[in-house]
C-alpha cells in the first residue's frame, strides 16, 4: 500500500514543478523612474565592467527600478552620495539571455552637487531568462 501512495505523491510533485516554472521576461520589469541618459550610462558602465572581468554578457537594455535616488549619509548625518538600482538585460555569445541587478552610485561633491558620472557599485549575477 505504501508504494502506490509514494508513486502518486512523486507524480503529483512532478506536475506541480512543471506548473510552477518561472517564465520571467525582462519586459515584465516595472520602471520606478525614467531617464534615458542614466540608463545609457548604466549600460556603458556595465559593459565596460563585464569586458574587464571577462564576462560573456553584453548588456543591451536597462530599466531603473528605484523610485528615486536613495541618499547615503555619514555618521554625522551629512549626505555623502546616492544610489540607484537598475535591472539590465543582456545576451551571451552562445545566444542565452538574462538580466542582472545593478547598483550605481554618485558621490556628493564639495559644492553640494553630485558627481556628473555614476559609478557601478555592484554588478549582480546574470540570471537566465527568455530572450526578447
Residue pairs with C-beta under 8 A, 6 or more apart in sequence:
23 130
24 127
24 129
24 130
25 129
25 130
25 132
26 61
26 63
26 87
26 89
26 97
26 99
26 129
26 132
27 132
29 63
29 65
29 87
29 99
30 63
30 65
31 63
31 64
31 65
32 64
32 65
32 66
32 67
32 68
32 85
33 64
33 66
33 67
33 68
34 64
35 64
38 64
38 84
38 104
38 118
39 61
39 62
39 63
39 64
39 86
40 62
41 117
41 118
42 62
42 86
42 88
42 102
42 104
42 118
42 120
43 59
43 60
43 61
43 62
43 88
45 104
45 118
45 119
45 120
46 59
46 62
46 88
46 90
46 100
46 102
46 120
46 123
47 58
47 59
49 120
49 123
50 57
50 58
50 59
50 90
50 123
55 126
56 92
56 93
56 94
57 90
57 91
57 92
57 98
57 100
57 126
58 90
58 91
58 92
59 88
59 89
59 90
59 100
60 89
60 90
60 91
61 88
61 89
62 86
62 87
62 88
62 89
63 86
63 87
63 89
64 84
64 85
64 86
65 85
65 86
65 87
66 83
66 84
66 85
66 86
69 82
69 83
69 84
69 106
70 82
70 83
70 84
70 85
71 79
71 81
71 82
72 79
72 80
72 81
72 82
72 83
72 105
73 79
73 80
74 80
79 108
80 107
80 108
81 105
81 106
81 107
81 108
81 114
82 105
82 106
82 108
82 114
83 103
83 104
83 105
83 121
84 103
84 104
84 105
84 106
84 118
85 101
85 102
85 103
85 104
86 101
86 102
86 103
86 104
87 99
87 100
87 101
87 102
88 99
88 100
88 102
89 97
89 98
89 99
89 132
90 97
90 98
90 99
90 100
90 126
91 97
91 131
92 98
92 126
95 131
96 128
96 131
97 128
97 129
97 130
97 131
97 132
98 126
98 127
98 128
98 129
99 126
99 127
99 129
100 123
100 124
100 125
100 126
100 127
101 122
101 124
102 120
102 122
102 123
102 124
103 120
103 121
103 122
104 118
104 119
104 120
104 121
105 118
105 119
105 120
105 121
106 114
106 115
106 117
106 118
106 119
107 114
107 115
107 119
108 114
108 115
109 115
